[in-house]
Every structure is written in C-alpha cells, then in structure tokens.
Amino acid sequence: MSAIEYQKIFLRSDGTVAIKCPACMFEKVAPYEKLPPKFMVQVRCKCGALFDVQYELRKKYRKNVDLEGIILKVVQDERWRKTLNESLN
C-alpha cells in the first residue's frame, strides 16, 4: 500500500496561500478565506491535473529534530533519567 501523495501549502503573512501544480508548475496565489473549510482538498489545475493539497496554518515550517535530554524527577528520590524526544515526522 503506498502513501498518499499531497502538497503542503503554508499560510503566508499576508493571509494568502500559493498552490503550485506539480504537472505544469503553474502557481496560483489565493486568499485563505476563500478556500474550503477542510484541511485536505483536491485541486484541479487549468492544465487538467488533479492533486491533493493540505493546508498548514503554523507560522513556521516543522523541522525534523533528534533531541536527547535529561529530566529530573522532583519527588523524594531525585534520580536523573535519560529521555528521548523523536520527531513527529
């Protein structure tokens, strides 16, 4: 089973999004308010290509991280423990 291919588009500071067709590379800039209220939609380009788009409303791109750290248990026995934080992507 293959993963669903989709394009992530991010909300710009001026309240618009840019959608780029993967087939012909045509780019359309649209105001976010005029888009459907779903976070995943199908878009048909003027060239006829159909592709999926997912809106991302966060202000920054999500970065892949690999962090190691320690936590302190603040109770009677103060033992240090190692923890791993894996990226959600």
MOKATA-V117278 format. One record per residue. N is the residue number from 1. RES is the residue in one small letter. PSI is psi in degrees with one decimal (NA if undefined). D_LAST is the distance of its C-alpha to the last C-alpha in whole Angstrom. Layout:
BEGIN
N;RES;PSI;D_LAST  N;RES;PSI;D_LAST
END
This chain:
BEGIN
1;m;128.8;19  2;s;154.6;17  3;a;150.8;14  4;i;128.2;15  5;e;130.9;15  6;y;161.5;15  7;q;130.3;15  8;k;131.7;13  9;i;141.6;16  10;f;143.2;17  11;l;125.7;20  12;r;167.1;22  13;s;-22.7;24  14;d;7.2;27  15;g;16.9;26  16;t;166.7;25  17;v;149.6;22  18;a;122.8;23  19;i;124.8;22  20;k;127.1;23  21;c;127.5;24  22;p;-16.5;22  23;a;-50.9;26  24;c;-3.4;28  25;m;16.5;26  26;f;135.0;28  27;e;131.0;26  28;k;132.6;27  29;v;127.5;27  30;a;147.9;27  31;p;139.3;28  32;y;-34.4;25  33;e;-24.8;28  34;k;-4.0;29  35;l;154.2;26  36;p;153.5;26  37;p;8.5;24  38;k;159.9;21  39;f;-10.0;18  40;m;120.0;18  41;v;160.8;21  42;q;137.4;23  43;v;137.8;24  44;r;124.1;27  45;c;165.0;28  46;k;-18.1;32  47;c;-7.6;32  48;g;-8.5;31  49;a;141.3;27  50;l;127.4;25  51;f;157.5;22  52;d;143.4;19  53;v;136.3;18  54;q;129.4;15  55;y;140.2;16  56;e;120.5;14  57;l;-3.6;17  58;r;153.9;15  59;k;-25.5;17  60;k;153.0;15  61;y;145.5;12  62;r;128.0;9  63;k;145.4;9  64;n;134.6;7  65;v;156.7;9  66;d;90.1;11  67;l;139.5;14  68;e;148.8;17  69;g;-179.1;19  70;i;152.1;22  71;i;153.6;23  72;l;124.0;27  73;k;112.0;28  74;v;77.3;31  75;v;-156.2;33  76;q;-54.3;36  77;d;114.5;35  78;e;80.5;33  79;r;140.3;31  80;w;140.2;28  81;r;150.1;25  82;k;139.7;22  83;t;152.6;18  84;l;136.7;15  85;n;111.0;12  86;e;149.5;9  87;s;146.3;5  88;l;-13.1;4  89;n;NA;0
END
